[in-house]
Amino acid sequence: MKIEGMIKTNLLTIKILFLLVIISTSPLFPIESIVFDNTFFKSFSTKSSIQRDIYIDELSGKIIIGRGTILTVLERENYKKNYRIEVLANEASGNKLKFLYYVYFDNKNIIDLLSEDASFEFKGQLMGITPVNTQRSEFILDIVLMDGSTIID
């Protein structure tokens, strides 16, 4: 009799865990995006270099929203994607920071819509972060594009 009770308890536990996994991956519960805007850069600039390292490392794998000026569009395979846009975050410079986004994508048709010096806004998954200097005021962020568009001023 005790074994039957334990089996029922274990089955209930498994069902609850399965339900939690389904709920947490459901589109009804969207993943929070981090917006790299002036507020983000202002807050980031007040952190020490060690705090910056810790904070930025925690963002890896998360969805971010960013914008900036397109520097180059080129064919460069990485993250199983064929093309890369290099985008400079203009808002970062006002806070004595430099953020360069490497945005990777597969759709060749996107290249025809992009041009250097155009404003570009995107949403994507942050795959990697490379600090460029020891003060941690310059970074290169690798992003796999989910959605993006040029901004018409």
TIDO-567933 format. One record per residue (C-alpha): residue number from 0; residue in one letter; x, y, z. Coordinates in steps of 0.5 Angstrom, whole numbers. Example, Ala and Ser with C-alpha at 12.3 -4.5 7.8 and 13.67 -1.06 7.14 Angstrom:
# TIDO-567933
[0,"A",[25,-9,16]]
[1,"S",[27,-2,14]]
//
This chain:
# TIDO-567933
[0,"M",[0,0,0]]
[1,"K",[6,5,2]]
[2,"I",[9,3,-5]]
[3,"E",[2,5,-9]]
[4,"G",[2,12,-5]]
[5,"M",[9,13,-7]]
[6,"I",[8,12,-14]]
[7,"K",[2,17,-14]]
[8,"T",[6,22,-11]]
[9,"N",[12,21,-16]]
[10,"L",[7,22,-22]]
[11,"L",[4,28,-19]]
[12,"T",[10,31,-18]]
[13,"I",[12,29,-25]]
[14,"K",[6,32,-28]]
[15,"I",[7,39,-24]]
[16,"L",[14,39,-27]]
[17,"F",[12,38,-34]]
[18,"L",[6,43,-33]]
[19,"L",[11,48,-31]]
[20,"V",[16,47,-36]]
[21,"I",[10,48,-41]]
[22,"I",[8,54,-38]]
[23,"S",[15,57,-38]]
[24,"T",[16,56,-45]]
[25,"S",[9,58,-48]]
[26,"P",[9,64,-52]]
[27,"L",[3,67,-47]]
[28,"F",[9,68,-42]]
[29,"P",[14,72,-47]]
[30,"I",[21,73,-45]]
[31,"E",[23,80,-42]]
[32,"S",[27,84,-47]]
[33,"I",[33,89,-45]]
[34,"V",[33,95,-48]]
[35,"F",[40,98,-50]]
[36,"D",[37,106,-50]]
[37,"N",[40,112,-46]]
[38,"T",[37,110,-40]]
[39,"F",[41,103,-40]]
[40,"F",[47,106,-42]]
[41,"K",[47,112,-37]]
[42,"S",[46,106,-31]]
[43,"F",[51,102,-34]]
[44,"S",[56,108,-34]]
[45,"T",[55,109,-27]]
[46,"K",[58,102,-25]]
[47,"S",[65,100,-24]]
[48,"S",[69,96,-29]]
[49,"I",[68,89,-25]]
[50,"Q",[60,91,-24]]
[51,"R",[60,92,-31]]
[52,"D",[63,85,-33]]
[53,"I",[58,81,-28]]
[54,"Y",[52,85,-31]]
[55,"I",[54,84,-38]]
[56,"D",[56,77,-37]]
[57,"E",[49,76,-34]]
[58,"L",[46,78,-41]]
[59,"S",[48,73,-45]]
[60,"G",[43,69,-48]]
[61,"K",[38,74,-47]]
[62,"I",[33,78,-52]]
[63,"I",[36,85,-53]]
[64,"I",[33,91,-57]]
[65,"G",[38,96,-59]]
[66,"R",[39,101,-65]]
[67,"G",[44,105,-68]]
[68,"T",[48,107,-74]]
[69,"I",[50,102,-80]]
[70,"L",[57,102,-81]]
[71,"T",[58,96,-85]]
[72,"V",[54,90,-88]]
[73,"L",[58,84,-90]]
[74,"E",[58,77,-92]]
[75,"R",[61,73,-86]]
[76,"E",[59,66,-83]]
[77,"N",[58,66,-76]]
[78,"Y",[53,63,-71]]
[79,"K",[50,59,-77]]
[80,"K",[48,65,-80]]
[81,"N",[51,68,-87]]
[82,"Y",[51,75,-86]]
[83,"R",[53,81,-81]]
[84,"I",[51,88,-80]]
[85,"E",[56,92,-76]]
[86,"V",[52,97,-72]]
[87,"L",[54,103,-67]]
[88,"A",[50,105,-61]]
[89,"N",[50,112,-62]]
[90,"E",[47,113,-55]]
[91,"A",[52,110,-52]]
[92,"S",[57,115,-54]]
[93,"G",[54,120,-49]]
[94,"N",[55,116,-43]]
[95,"K",[63,115,-45]]
[96,"L",[61,108,-48]]
[97,"K",[62,105,-54]]
[98,"F",[58,99,-56]]
[99,"L",[59,96,-63]]
[100,"Y",[53,91,-65]]
[101,"Y",[55,85,-69]]
[102,"V",[48,83,-72]]
[103,"Y",[48,76,-75]]
[104,"F",[42,74,-80]]
[105,"D",[41,69,-86]]
[106,"N",[36,73,-91]]
[107,"K",[40,75,-97]]
[108,"N",[34,80,-98]]
[109,"I",[35,84,-92]]
[110,"I",[42,86,-95]]
[111,"D",[38,90,-101]]
[112,"L",[34,94,-96]]
[113,"L",[40,96,-91]]
[114,"S",[45,102,-93]]
[115,"E",[51,104,-89]]
[116,"D",[50,110,-85]]
[117,"A",[43,109,-84]]
[118,"S",[39,108,-77]]
[119,"F",[38,101,-76]]
[120,"E",[33,98,-70]]
[121,"F",[33,91,-68]]
[122,"K",[31,85,-63]]
[123,"G",[35,79,-62]]
[124,"Q",[39,74,-58]]
[125,"L",[45,76,-55]]
[126,"M",[50,71,-56]]
[127,"G",[57,73,-54]]
[128,"I",[60,79,-51]]
[129,"T",[67,82,-52]]
[130,"P",[70,87,-48]]
[131,"V",[75,92,-52]]
[132,"N",[79,95,-47]]
[133,"T",[81,94,-39]]
[134,"Q",[76,100,-37]]
[135,"R",[70,96,-40]]
[136,"S",[68,102,-43]]
[137,"E",[68,99,-50]]
[138,"F",[64,92,-52]]
[139,"I",[63,88,-58]]
[140,"L",[56,84,-58]]
[141,"D",[54,79,-62]]
[142,"I",[47,78,-63]]
[143,"V",[43,73,-68]]
[144,"L",[37,78,-71]]
[145,"M",[30,76,-69]]
[146,"D",[27,82,-72]]
[147,"G",[30,89,-75]]
[148,"S",[28,95,-79]]
[149,"T",[31,101,-82]]
[150,"I",[29,108,-79]]
[151,"I",[27,113,-83]]
[152,"D",[28,120,-80]]
//
